[in-house]
Amino acid sequence: MALNNLLNLPPSKGALKPSLPPLPTRPSLPAPPRRPRLRPSLTFLRSEPRRVVHSSASSSPPSDAAPSPPSSREEAVAQARSCLATALQRPLNNSVPLKKLKRQRQPRLRAEIPVVDDSPGSLARLALDVFSGGAGVSKKGSPARLLLVWPSADALAVAMREFESSGDSATAHAQLGSEAPDVLSACDAAVFLAPGPAQVEQVKAAAAAVDPKPVVLFNPAWSFDDEEGEAFGAGARGFVGSFSVVYSFTGLEVRGLLSKKRGVLLRCVDGGRFGGESWVLMVENDGGAPEGQEFKVVSRLKKRPTIGEVETMLYNLMAANSPVTKSARFLREMVSNVTGGKAKQ
């Protein structure tokens, strides 16, 4: 069993652990339940207004603002634009000259939105929706001047056609590794779109060239587990880890033996809304939930969970609520009572 995330990344190869402890080896006891399968889901959630409830299994106290997963591509784009605009507005409108901020830490932001495919056209259309008009950021009354840096010549050519046909002529474009110095100096912020693992050093060099101006990493073409593993050297890993995730949405589908359930891993940092700084893991409510309460929060985490951690949390949740597991627990206690071996509470 493996989990792909929604950015079309290769599946995880790690084995799942830990498993549930085995039941006592007695002929009357059923075997432990089979672990459910966790699969990516590109289907957005229902467009009707939804409410999210909090589960008692949450790892930290819920905040006043309940997270709301996007119900459509348009809503995901709107959420990402809002988060980016909030994060970029302050550094782009700071009254202190940029030269005097040279020793300040460069604002580095990261945003991730699921795409149906990894074609240049799909990426260009998504970038047009998110970053047109300066991504909603204004500077001195005008849209911010963004430089979109594309991972290849093909992606650049497709993007140029998409933006020109839309009438957006204010956004600048360049190919990663071929950015002209005058283009870099003229932009207010640089956005690196879908760079591959082998291009991290080029992204690092371009980010240094525009420092202290903000930079945005959008839909990187690698998984979070790749960052935690051996795919990057120490220097590249430290650079990638310096980007603060302001928006990330991953839809999940949990498949059990007889049922399936949708889930969401969401981070939406927009003025403290949608869970603020937390990574929020939610699962679809059971059919008996009150109307409008479609999802429940099962965990809030300060650190982004790995694929294996998400799988384990969802597995434990499903196993705890499984009728098979409940039956096994009942039988185990009944056998212990008969033999007198039930543990003291």
Order of alpha helices (4+ residues) and beta strands (2+ residues): beta-beta-alpha-beta-alpha-beta-beta-beta-alpha-beta-alpha-beta-alpha-beta-alpha-alpha-beta-beta-beta-beta-alpha-alpha
